[in-house]
Amino acid sequence: MTTDAAAVPDWEMRFRAPRVSLPDWAEDAPDRALFVSNATGTYELYAWDRSSGRQRQVTDRPNGTTDGVLTPDGEAVWWFSDTDGDEFGVWMRQPFGGGEDEPAAPGLAPSYPAGLAIGRDGSAVIGRSTDEDGTTIHLVRAPGAEPVEIYRHRESAGVGDLSHDGTLIALEHTEHGDAMHSALRVVRPDGSTVAELDDTEGGTKELGLAVLGFAPVAGDTRLLVGHQRRGRWEPMIWDPVAGTETALPVDLPGDVGAEWYPDGSALLVEHSFEARSELWRYEPGAPEPVRVETPAGTVSGATARPDGTVEYLWSSAERPPVVRSTSGAVVLDPPGAKAPPSVPVQDAWVEGPGGRIHALVQKPAGEGPFPTVFEIHGGPTWHDSDAFASGPAAWVDHGFAVVRVNYRGSTGYGRAWTDALNHRVGLIELEDIAAVRDWSVASGLADPERLVLAGGSWGGYLTLLGLGTQPDSWALGLAAVPVADYVTAYHDEMEALKAMDRTLLGGTPEEVPERFEASSPLTYVDAVRAPLYISAGVNDPRCPIRQVENYVDRLAARGAVHEVYRYDAGHGSLVVEERIKQVRLELEFALKHLGGGAVVGAPGPEAA
């Protein structure tokens, strides 16, 4: 479909503008790269030969593809093939220059993915998760070879990384039963254990570890690890063979991650603090890191190239994303109309029942109070940042203020803030949202009669729970792919999320029924008075459709004002026009029930 750019409103152009991810490059062939783009209107994988400039589309599927990785030699692309967004499938393999797809590990049945690492000798370590088997990890010694199982456990686990020479495999696991805090194990290709690192020992079960990557040098057994020993995420170097741990003097506030420079001589440090991020270079043994200059905003990913330059994906709430280099160049600039800018974000700090809450505010021109959308992030272990987002910008274009709350459970504010979700799941987050809601009204920002609670995934769950437990606070609700009936959701969801729910709530629905009842939106559905719009993917393995239907049936039984939109995809859509359609339907629903002008650009052919 062709679209007259002059007739397309800004909010739609932000979705349609061509986007690219940060290109990933082959370790031993750095001119061969892989990235994701929406150039065709659907997010797909693209191969890029940087030496010739040639780009080609690798995947072409109705519901899109985003999970892919290059082999170290750059000769092939592995990509994950599921069915219509259900996240259940197999890895496929395609030559970098083009050709037929073939199963990368034909001996493995479909599953949910649990990590992948590809060796220089053609081997691969493949993680799988199924309801029947829990997590299994397999070694495939060559393309098409029979897989050999090297790990199995009922609890969640995953492949972390494979050493440069392929002799060590780093695994993350939660055999201790705490799905929020992983332990690490390094094994040989035969599955035998080399070393363990477990910060959950001693009964605390509160300190997590994460694999950040083996040193990219032959014979080097050092492993870069993320830990929480000082109350936040930060890196250290662990040598599982030598049995040594090396702390790094990277004393920056907030969470800190890192990856190796290609020659193993330094670390590229990614620092996230108060909804912004920045980059640093640290050489082991140096007294402190050195700043890598980037603009104020959010770095969504970064990589160090063999020549020492750093490439990174940057944006701010005002400015659309761009892949930049520390050399000053734009690395990858897709052709086509650019996304219009939005308005900058403003910070708000609000005292809440669990400490100071950080909220991000965008507002239209003019004086408040404004109709206001509380756009609640998913996760729950995630956070909103000063990054470009087309959804909030669409609300601002239509005269709404947008408030995003980094409630307890969010990352980026220390381990205690993230781990505050304990048994009173959902209710804790809503206490923080309520505090920011009260601030928004008292400050003159928000019109108390036109407050919208909205969000997707965990944000959709909090929307439904908030409408039922705080019925006098909200004029309207918009819930996308939500948890609606917690008990049914638990029984239908993918195994890894079952483990997360057992950690959050302290057991299964049969073991702690009162906690699941207290945290389930279905418990409070009869108290919901605000008009409610729900959208759901019929193939969603994370927030399955049956539990949404249970909630909708209860709304319908008492004649509650609601609309439901079901679409043929999983946990969200990778099709641009489908995303636009969903935002348009939400805008129309809100304006119909709250009053205001028509949706800019509607109706359009995508709404049919």
Secondary structure as a PSIPRED ss2 file (coil, helix, strand):
# PSIPRED VFORMAT (PSIPRED V4.0)

   1 M C   1.000  0.000  0.000
   2 T C   1.000  0.000  0.000
   3 T C   1.000  0.000  0.000
   4 D C   1.000  0.000  0.000
   5 A H   0.000  1.000  0.000
   6 A H   0.000  1.000  0.000
   7 A H   0.000  1.000  0.000
   8 V C   1.000  0.000  0.000
   9 P C   1.000  0.000  0.000
  10 D H   0.000  1.000  0.000
  11 W H   0.000  1.000  0.000
  12 E H   0.000  1.000  0.000
  13 M H   0.000  1.000  0.000
  14 R H   0.000  1.000  0.000
  15 F H   0.000  1.000  0.000
  16 R H   0.000  1.000  0.000
  17 A C   1.000  0.000  0.000
  18 P C   1.000  0.000  0.000
  19 R C   1.000  0.000  0.000
  20 V E   0.000  0.000  1.000
  21 S C   1.000  0.000  0.000
  22 L C   1.000  0.000  0.000
  23 P C   1.000  0.000  0.000
  24 D E   0.000  0.000  1.000
  25 W E   0.000  0.000  1.000
  26 A E   0.000  0.000  1.000
  27 E C   1.000  0.000  0.000
  28 D C   1.000  0.000  0.000
  29 A E   0.000  0.000  1.000
  30 P E   0.000  0.000  1.000
  31 D E   0.000  0.000  1.000
  32 R E   0.000  0.000  1.000
  33 A E   0.000  0.000  1.000
  34 L E   0.000  0.000  1.000
  35 F E   0.000  0.000  1.000
  36 V E   0.000  0.000  1.000
  37 S E   0.000  0.000  1.000
  38 N C   1.000  0.000  0.000
  39 A C   1.000  0.000  0.000
  40 T C   1.000  0.000  0.000
  41 G C   1.000  0.000  0.000
  42 T E   0.000  0.000  1.000
  43 Y C   1.000  0.000  0.000
  44 E E   0.000  0.000  1.000
  45 L E   0.000  0.000  1.000
  46 Y E   0.000  0.000  1.000
  47 A E   0.000  0.000  1.000
  48 W E   0.000  0.000  1.000
  49 D E   0.000  0.000  1.000
  50 R C   1.000  0.000  0.000
  51 S C   1.000  0.000  0.000
  52 S C   1.000  0.000  0.000
  53 G C   1.000  0.000  0.000
  54 R E   0.000  0.000  1.000
  55 Q E   0.000  0.000  1.000
  56 R E   0.000  0.000  1.000
  57 Q E   0.000  0.000  1.000
  58 V C   1.000  0.000  0.000
  59 T C   1.000  0.000  0.000
  60 D C   1.000  0.000  0.000
  61 R C   1.000  0.000  0.000
  62 P C   1.000  0.000  0.000
  63 N C   1.000  0.000  0.000
  64 G C   1.000  0.000  0.000
  65 T C   1.000  0.000  0.000
  66 T C   1.000  0.000  0.000
  67 D C   1.000  0.000  0.000
  68 G E   0.000  0.000  1.000
  69 V E   0.000  0.000  1.000
  70 L E   0.000  0.000  1.000
  71 T C   1.000  0.000  0.000
  72 P C   1.000  0.000  0.000
  73 D C   1.000  0.000  0.000
  74 G C   1.000  0.000  0.000
  75 E C   1.000  0.000  0.000
  76 A E   0.000  0.000  1.000
  77 V E   0.000  0.000  1.000
  78 W E   0.000  0.000  1.000
  79 W E   0.000  0.000  1.000
  80 F E   0.000  0.000  1.000
  81 S E   0.000  0.000  1.000
  82 D C   1.000  0.000  0.000
  83 T C   1.000  0.000  0.000
  84 D C   1.000  0.000  0.000
  85 G C   1.000  0.000  0.000
  86 D C   1.000  0.000  0.000
  87 E C   1.000  0.000  0.000
  88 F C   1.000  0.000  0.000
  89 G E   0.000  0.000  1.000
  90 V E   0.000  0.000  1.000
  91 W E   0.000  0.000  1.000
  92 M E   0.000  0.000  1.000
  93 R E   0.000  0.000  1.000
  94 Q E   0.000  0.000  1.000
  95 P E   0.000  0.000  1.000
  96 F C   1.000  0.000  0.000
  97 G C   1.000  0.000  0.000
  98 G C   1.000  0.000  0.000
  99 G C   1.000  0.000  0.000
 100 E C   1.000  0.000  0.000
 101 D C   1.000  0.000  0.000
 102 E E   0.000  0.000  1.000
 103 P E   0.000  0.000  1.000
 104 A C   1.000  0.000  0.000
 105 A C   1.000  0.000  0.000
 106 P C   1.000  0.000  0.000
 107 G C   1.000  0.000  0.000
 108 L C   1.000  0.000  0.000
 109 A C   1.000  0.000  0.000
 110 P C   1.000  0.000  0.000
 111 S E   0.000  0.000  1.000
 112 Y E   0.000  0.000  1.000
 113 P E   0.000  0.000  1.000
 114 A E   0.000  0.000  1.000
 115 G E   0.000  0.000  1.000
 116 L E   0.000  0.000  1.000
 117 A E   0.000  0.000  1.000
 118 I E   0.000  0.000  1.000
 119 G C   1.000  0.000  0.000
 120 R C   1.000  0.000  0.000
 121 D C   1.000  0.000  0.000
 122 G C   1.000  0.000  0.000
 123 S C   1.000  0.000  0.000
 124 A E   0.000  0.000  1.000
 125 V E   0.000  0.000  1.000
 126 I E   0.000  0.000  1.000
 127 G E   0.000  0.000  1.000
 128 R E   0.000  0.000  1.000
 129 S E   0.000  0.000  1.000
 130 T E   0.000  0.000  1.000
 131 D C   1.000  0.000  0.000
 132 E C   1.000  0.000  0.000
 133 D C   1.000  0.000  0.000
 134 G E   0.000  0.000  1.000
 135 T E   0.000  0.000  1.000
 136 T E   0.000  0.000  1.000
 137 I E   0.000  0.000  1.000
 138 H E   0.000  0.000  1.000
 139 L E   0.000  0.000  1.000
 140 V E   0.000  0.000  1.000
 141 R C   1.000  0.000  0.000
 142 A C   1.000  0.000  0.000
 143 P C   1.000  0.000  0.000
 144 G C   1.000  0.000  0.000
 145 A C   1.000  0.000  0.000
 146 E C   1.000  0.000  0.000
 147 P C   1.000  0.000  0.000
 148 V E   0.000  0.000  1.000
 149 E E   0.000  0.000  1.000
 150 I E   0.000  0.000  1.000
 151 Y E   0.000  0.000  1.000
 152 R E   0.000  0.000  1.000
 153 H E   0.000  0.000  1.000
 154 R C   1.000  0.000  0.000
 155 E C   1.000  0.000  0.000
 156 S C   1.000  0.000  0.000
 157 A E   0.000  0.000  1.000
 158 G E   0.000  0.000  1.000
 159 V E   0.000  0.000  1.000
 160 G E   0.000  0.000  1.000
 161 D E   0.000  0.000  1.000
 162 L E   0.000  0.000  1.000
 163 S C   1.000  0.000  0.000
 164 H C   1.000  0.000  0.000
 165 D C   1.000  0.000  0.000
 166 G C   1.000  0.000  0.000
 167 T C   1.000  0.000  0.000
 168 L C   1.000  0.000  0.000
 169 I E   0.000  0.000  1.000
 170 A E   0.000  0.000  1.000
 171 L E   0.000  0.000  1.000
 172 E E   0.000  0.000  1.000
 173 H E   0.000  0.000  1.000
 174 T C   1.000  0.000  0.000
 175 E C   1.000  0.000  0.000
 176 H C   1.000  0.000  0.000
 177 G C   1.000  0.000  0.000
 178 D C   1.000  0.000  0.000
 179 A C   1.000  0.000  0.000
 180 M C   1.000  0.000  0.000
 181 H C   1.000  0.000  0.000
 182 S C   1.000  0.000  0.000
 183 A E   0.000  0.000  1.000
 184 L E   0.000  0.000  1.000
 185 R E   0.000  0.000  1.000
 186 V E   0.000  0.000  1.000
 187 V E   0.000  0.000  1.000
 188 R C   1.000  0.000  0.000
 189 P C   1.000  0.000  0.000
 190 D C   1.000  0.000  0.000
 191 G C   1.000  0.000  0.000
 192 S C   1.000  0.000  0.000
 193 T E   0.000  0.000  1.000
 194 V E   0.000  0.000  1.000
 195 A E   0.000  0.000  1.000
 196 E E   0.000  0.000  1.000
 197 L E   0.000  0.000  1.000
 198 D C   1.000  0.000  0.000
 199 D C   1.000  0.000  0.000
 200 T C   1.000  0.000  0.000
 201 E C   1.000  0.000  0.000
 202 G C   1.000  0.000  0.000
 203 G C   1.000  0.000  0.000
 204 T C   1.000  0.000  0.000
 205 K C   1.000  0.000  0.000
 206 E C   1.000  0.000  0.000
 207 L C   1.000  0.000  0.000
 208 G C   1.000  0.000  0.000
 209 L E   0.000  0.000  1.000
 210 A E   0.000  0.000  1.000
 211 V E   0.000  0.000  1.000
 212 L E   0.000  0.000  1.000
 213 G E   0.000  0.000  1.000
 214 F E   0.000  0.000  1.000
 215 A C   1.000  0.000  0.000
 216 P C   1.000  0.000  0.000
 217 V C   1.000  0.000  0.000
 218 A C   1.000  0.000  0.000
 219 G C   1.000  0.000  0.000
 220 D C   1.000  0.000  0.000
 221 T C   1.000  0.000  0.000
 222 R C   1.000  0.000  0.000
 223 L E   0.000  0.000  1.000
 224 L E   0.000  0.000  1.000
 225 V E   0.000  0.000  1.000
 226 G E   0.000  0.000  1.000
 227 H E   0.000  0.000  1.000
 228 Q C   1.000  0.000  0.000
 229 R C   1.000  0.000  0.000
 230 R C   1.000  0.000  0.000
 231 G C   1.000  0.000  0.000
 232 R C   1.000  0.000  0.000
 233 W C   1.000  0.000  0.000
 234 E E   0.000  0.000  1.000
 235 P E   0.000  0.000  1.000
 236 M E   0.000  0.000  1.000
 237 I E   0.000  0.000  1.000
 238 W E   0.000  0.000  1.000
 239 D E   0.000  0.000  1.000
 240 P C   1.000  0.000  0.000
 241 V C   1.000  0.000  0.000
 242 A C   1.000  0.000  0.000
 243 G C   1.000  0.000  0.000
 244 T E   0.000  0.000  1.000
 245 E E   0.000  0.000  1.000
 246 T E   0.000  0.000  1.000
 247 A E   0.000  0.000  1.000
 248 L C   1.000  0.000  0.000
 249 P C   1.000  0.000  0.000
 250 V C   1.000  0.000  0.000
 251 D C   1.000  0.000  0.000
 252 L C   1.000  0.000  0.000
 253 P C   1.000  0.000  0.000
 254 G C   1.000  0.000  0.000
 255 D E   0.000  0.000  1.000
 256 V E   0.000  0.000  1.000
 257 G E   0.000  0.000  1.000
 258 A E   0.000  0.000  1.000
 259 E E   0.000  0.000  1.000
 260 W E   0.000  0.000  1.000
 261 Y C   1.000  0.000  0.000
 262 P C   1.000  0.000  0.000
 263 D C   1.000  0.000  0.000
 264 G C   1.000  0.000  0.000
 265 S C   1.000  0.000  0.000
 266 A C   1.000  0.000  0.000
 267 L E   0.000  0.000  1.000
 268 L E   0.000  0.000  1.000
 269 V E   0.000  0.000  1.000
 270 E E   0.000  0.000  1.000
 271 H E   0.000  0.000  1.000
 272 S E   0.000  0.000  1.000
 273 F E   0.000  0.000  1.000
 274 E C   1.000  0.000  0.000
 275 A C   1.000  0.000  0.000
 276 R E   0.000  0.000  1.000
 277 S E   0.000  0.000  1.000
 278 E E   0.000  0.000  1.000
 279 L E   0.000  0.000  1.000
 280 W E   0.000  0.000  1.000
 281 R E   0.000  0.000  1.000
 282 Y E   0.000  0.000  1.000
 283 E C   1.000  0.000  0.000
 284 P C   1.000  0.000  0.000
 285 G C   1.000  0.000  0.000
 286 A C   1.000  0.000  0.000
 287 P C   1.000  0.000  0.000
 288 E C   1.000  0.000  0.000
 289 P C   1.000  0.000  0.000
 290 V E   0.000  0.000  1.000
 291 R E   0.000  0.000  1.000
 292 V E   0.000  0.000  1.000
 293 E C   1.000  0.000  0.000
 294 T C   1.000  0.000  0.000
 295 P C   1.000  0.000  0.000
 296 A C   1.000  0.000  0.000
 297 G C   1.000  0.000  0.000
 298 T E   0.000  0.000  1.000
 299 V E   0.000  0.000  1.000
 300 S E   0.000  0.000  1.000
 301 G E   0.000  0.000  1.000
 302 A E   0.000  0.000  1.000
 303 T E   0.000  0.000  1.000
 304 A E   0.000  0.000  1.000
 305 R C   1.000  0.000  0.000
 306 P C   1.000  0.000  0.000
 307 D C   1.000  0.000  0.000
 308 G C   1.000  0.000  0.000
 309 T C   1.000  0.000  0.000
 310 V E   0.000  0.000  1.000
 311 E E   0.000  0.000  1.000
 312 Y E   0.000  0.000  1.000
 313 L E   0.000  0.000  1.000
 314 W E   0.000  0.000  1.000
 315 S E   0.000  0.000  1.000
 316 S C   1.000  0.000  0.000
 317 A C   1.000  0.000  0.000
 318 E C   1.000  0.000  0.000
 319 R C   1.000  0.000  0.000
 320 P C   1.000  0.000  0.000
 321 P C   1.000  0.000  0.000
 322 V E   0.000  0.000  1.000
 323 V E   0.000  0.000  1.000
 324 R E   0.000  0.000  1.000
 325 S E   0.000  0.000  1.000
 326 T C   1.000  0.000  0.000
 327 S C   1.000  0.000  0.000
 328 G C   1.000  0.000  0.000
 329 A C   1.000  0.000  0.000
 330 V E   0.000  0.000  1.000
 331 V E   0.000  0.000  1.000
 332 L E   0.000  0.000  1.000
 333 D C   1.000  0.000  0.000
 334 P C   1.000  0.000  0.000
 335 P C   1.000  0.000  0.000
 336 G C   1.000  0.000  0.000
 337 A C   1.000  0.000  0.000
 338 K C   1.000  0.000  0.000
 339 A C   1.000  0.000  0.000
 340 P C   1.000  0.000  0.000
 341 P C   1.000  0.000  0.000
 342 S C   1.000  0.000  0.000
 343 V C   1.000  0.000  0.000
 344 P C   1.000  0.000  0.000
 345 V C   1.000  0.000  0.000
 346 Q E   0.000  0.000  1.000
 347 D E   0.000  0.000  1.000
 348 A E   0.000  0.000  1.000
 349 W E   0.000  0.000  1.000
 350 V E   0.000  0.000  1.000
 351 E E   0.000  0.000  1.000
 352 G E   0.000  0.000  1.000
 353 P C   1.000  0.000  0.000
 354 G C   1.000  0.000  0.000
 355 G E   0.000  0.000  1.000
 356 R E   0.000  0.000  1.000
 357 I E   0.000  0.000  1.000
 358 H E   0.000  0.000  1.000
 359 A E   0.000  0.000  1.000
 360 L E   0.000  0.000  1.000
 361 V E   0.000  0.000  1.000
 362 Q E   0.000  0.000  1.000
 363 K C   1.000  0.000  0.000
 364 P C   1.000  0.000  0.000
 365 A C   1.000  0.000  0.000
 366 G C   1.000  0.000  0.000
 367 E C   1.000  0.000  0.000
 368 G C   1.000  0.000  0.000
 369 P C   1.000  0.000  0.000
 370 F E   0.000  0.000  1.000
 371 P E   0.000  0.000  1.000
 372 T E   0.000  0.000  1.000
 373 V E   0.000  0.000  1.000
 374 F E   0.000  0.000  1.000
 375 E E   0.000  0.000  1.000
 376 I E   0.000  0.000  1.000
 377 H C   1.000  0.000  0.000
 378 G C   1.000  0.000  0.000
 379 G C   1.000  0.000  0.000
 380 P C   1.000  0.000  0.000
 381 T C   1.000  0.000  0.000
 382 W C   1.000  0.000  0.000
 383 H C   1.000  0.000  0.000
 384 D C   1.000  0.000  0.000
 385 S C   1.000  0.000  0.000
 386 D C   1.000  0.000  0.000
 387 A C   1.000  0.000  0.000
 388 F C   1.000  0.000  0.000
 389 A C   1.000  0.000  0.000
 390 S H   0.000  1.000  0.000
 391 G H   0.000  1.000  0.000
 392 P H   0.000  1.000  0.000
 393 A H   0.000  1.000  0.000
 394 A H   0.000  1.000  0.000
 395 W H   0.000  1.000  0.000
 396 V H   0.000  1.000  0.000
 397 D H   0.000  1.000  0.000
 398 H C   1.000  0.000  0.000
 399 G C   1.000  0.000  0.000
 400 F C   1.000  0.000  0.000
 401 A E   0.000  0.000  1.000
 402 V E   0.000  0.000  1.000
 403 V E   0.000  0.000  1.000
 404 R E   0.000  0.000  1.000
 405 V E   0.000  0.000  1.000
 406 N E   0.000  0.000  1.000
 407 Y C   1.000  0.000  0.000
 408 R C   1.000  0.000  0.000
 409 G C   1.000  0.000  0.000
 410 S C   1.000  0.000  0.000
 411 T C   1.000  0.000  0.000
 412 G C   1.000  0.000  0.000
 413 Y C   1.000  0.000  0.000
 414 G C   1.000  0.000  0.000
 415 R H   0.000  1.000  0.000
 416 A H   0.000  1.000  0.000
 417 W H   0.000  1.000  0.000
 418 T H   0.000  1.000  0.000
 419 D C   1.000  0.000  0.000
 420 A C   1.000  0.000  0.000
 421 L C   1.000  0.000  0.000
 422 N C   1.000  0.000  0.000
 423 H C   1.000  0.000  0.000
 424 R C   1.000  0.000  0.000
 425 V C   1.000  0.000  0.000
 426 G C   1.000  0.000  0.000
 427 L H   0.000  1.000  0.000
 428 I H   0.000  1.000  0.000
 429 E H   0.000  1.000  0.000
 430 L H   0.000  1.000  0.000
 431 E H   0.000  1.000  0.000
 432 D H   0.000  1.000  0.000
 433 I H   0.000  1.000  0.000
 434 A H   0.000  1.000  0.000
 435 A H   0.000  1.000  0.000
 436 V H   0.000  1.000  0.000
 437 R H   0.000  1.000  0.000
 438 D H   0.000  1.000  0.000
 439 W H   0.000  1.000  0.000
 440 S H   0.000  1.000  0.000
 441 V H   0.000  1.000  0.000
 442 A H   0.000  1.000  0.000
 443 S C   1.000  0.000  0.000
 444 G C   1.000  0.000  0.000
 445 L C   1.000  0.000  0.000
 446 A E   0.000  0.000  1.000
 447 D E   0.000  0.000  1.000
 448 P E   0.000  0.000  1.000
 449 E E   0.000  0.000  1.000
 450 R E   0.000  0.000  1.000
 451 L E   0.000  0.000  1.000
 452 V E   0.000  0.000  1.000
 453 L E   0.000  0.000  1.000
 454 A E   0.000  0.000  1.000
 455 G E   0.000  0.000  1.000
 456 G E   0.000  0.000  1.000
 457 S C   1.000  0.000  0.000
 458 W H   0.000  1.000  0.000
 459 G H   0.000  1.000  0.000
 460 G H   0.000  1.000  0.000
 461 Y H   0.000  1.000  0.000
 462 L H   0.000  1.000  0.000
 463 T H   0.000  1.000  0.000
 464 L H   0.000  1.000  0.000
 465 L H   0.000  1.000  0.000
 466 G H   0.000  1.000  0.000
 467 L H   0.000  1.000  0.000
 468 G H   0.000  1.000  0.000
 469 T H   0.000  1.000  0.000
 470 Q C   1.000  0.000  0.000
 471 P C   1.000  0.000  0.000
 472 D C   1.000  0.000  0.000
 473 S C   1.000  0.000  0.000
 474 W C   1.000  0.000  0.000
 475 A C   1.000  0.000  0.000
 476 L E   0.000  0.000  1.000
 477 G E   0.000  0.000  1.000
 478 L E   0.000  0.000  1.000
 479 A E   0.000  0.000  1.000
 480 A E   0.000  0.000  1.000
 481 V C   1.000  0.000  0.000
 482 P C   1.000  0.000  0.000
 483 V C   1.000  0.000  0.000
 484 A C   1.000  0.000  0.000
 485 D C   1.000  0.000  0.000
 486 Y H   0.000  1.000  0.000
 487 V H   0.000  1.000  0.000
 488 T H   0.000  1.000  0.000
 489 A H   0.000  1.000  0.000
 490 Y H   0.000  1.000  0.000
 491 H H   0.000  1.000  0.000
 492 D H   0.000  1.000  0.000
 493 E C   1.000  0.000  0.000
 494 M C   1.000  0.000  0.000
 495 E H   0.000  1.000  0.000
 496 A H   0.000  1.000  0.000
 497 L H   0.000  1.000  0.000
 498 K H   0.000  1.000  0.000
 499 A H   0.000  1.000  0.000
 500 M H   0.000  1.000  0.000
 501 D H   0.000  1.000  0.000
 502 R H   0.000  1.000  0.000
 503 T H   0.000  1.000  0.000
 504 L H   0.000  1.000  0.000
 505 L H   0.000  1.000  0.000
 506 G C   1.000  0.000  0.000
 507 G C   1.000  0.000  0.000
 508 T C   1.000  0.000  0.000
 509 P C   1.000  0.000  0.000
 510 E C   1.000  0.000  0.000
 511 E C   1.000  0.000  0.000
 512 V C   1.000  0.000  0.000
 513 P H   0.000  1.000  0.000
 514 E H   0.000  1.000  0.000
 515 R H   0.000  1.000  0.000
 516 F H   0.000  1.000  0.000
 517 E H   0.000  1.000  0.000
 518 A H   0.000  1.000  0.000
 519 S H   0.000  1.000  0.000
 520 S C   1.000  0.000  0.000
 521 P H   0.000  1.000  0.000
 522 L H   0.000  1.000  0.000
 523 T H   0.000  1.000  0.000
 524 Y H   0.000  1.000  0.000
 525 V H   0.000  1.000  0.000
 526 D H   0.000  1.000  0.000
 527 A H   0.000  1.000  0.000
 528 V C   1.000  0.000  0.000
 529 R C   1.000  0.000  0.000
 530 A C   1.000  0.000  0.000
 531 P C   1.000  0.000  0.000
 532 L E   0.000  0.000  1.000
 533 Y E   0.000  0.000  1.000
 534 I E   0.000  0.000  1.000
 535 S E   0.000  0.000  1.000
 536 A E   0.000  0.000  1.000
 537 G E   0.000  0.000  1.000
 538 V C   1.000  0.000  0.000
 539 N C   1.000  0.000  0.000
 540 D C   1.000  0.000  0.000
 541 P C   1.000  0.000  0.000
 542 R C   1.000  0.000  0.000
 543 C C   1.000  0.000  0.000
 544 P C   1.000  0.000  0.000
 545 I H   0.000  1.000  0.000
 546 R H   0.000  1.000  0.000
 547 Q H   0.000  1.000  0.000
 548 V H   0.000  1.000  0.000
 549 E H   0.000  1.000  0.000
 550 N H   0.000  1.000  0.000
 551 Y H   0.000  1.000  0.000
 552 V H   0.000  1.000  0.000
 553 D H   0.000  1.000  0.000
 554 R H   0.000  1.000  0.000
 555 L H   0.000  1.000  0.000
 556 A H   0.000  1.000  0.000
 557 A H   0.000  1.000  0.000
 558 R C   1.000  0.000  0.000
 559 G C   1.000  0.000  0.000
 560 A C   1.000  0.000  0.000
 561 V C   1.000  0.000  0.000
 562 H E   0.000  0.000  1.000
 563 E E   0.000  0.000  1.000
 564 V E   0.000  0.000  1.000
 565 Y E   0.000  0.000  1.000
 566 R E   0.000  0.000  1.000
 567 Y E   0.000  0.000  1.000
 568 D C   1.000  0.000  0.000
 569 A C   1.000  0.000  0.000
 570 G C   1.000  0.000  0.000
 571 H C   1.000  0.000  0.000
 572 G C   1.000  0.000  0.000
 573 S C   1.000  0.000  0.000
 574 L C   1.000  0.000  0.000
 575 V E   0.000  0.000  1.000
 576 V H   0.000  1.000  0.000
 577 E H   0.000  1.000  0.000
 578 E H   0.000  1.000  0.000
 579 R H   0.000  1.000  0.000
 580 I H   0.000  1.000  0.000
 581 K H   0.000  1.000  0.000
 582 Q H   0.000  1.000  0.000
 583 V H   0.000  1.000  0.000
 584 R H   0.000  1.000  0.000
 585 L H   0.000  1.000  0.000
 586 E H   0.000  1.000  0.000
 587 L H   0.000  1.000  0.000
 588 E H   0.000  1.000  0.000
 589 F H   0.000  1.000  0.000
 590 A H   0.000  1.000  0.000
 591 L H   0.000  1.000  0.000
 592 K H   0.000  1.000  0.000
 593 H H   0.000  1.000  0.000
 594 L H   0.000  1.000  0.000
 595 G C   1.000  0.000  0.000
 596 G C   1.000  0.000  0.000
 597 G C   1.000  0.000  0.000
 598 A C   1.000  0.000  0.000
 599 V C   1.000  0.000  0.000
 600 V C   1.000  0.000  0.000
 601 G C   1.000  0.000  0.000
 602 A C   1.000  0.000  0.000
 603 P C   1.000  0.000  0.000
 604 G C   1.000  0.000  0.000
 605 P H   0.000  1.000  0.000
 606 E H   0.000  1.000  0.000
 607 A H   0.000  1.000  0.000
 608 A C   1.000  0.000  0.000
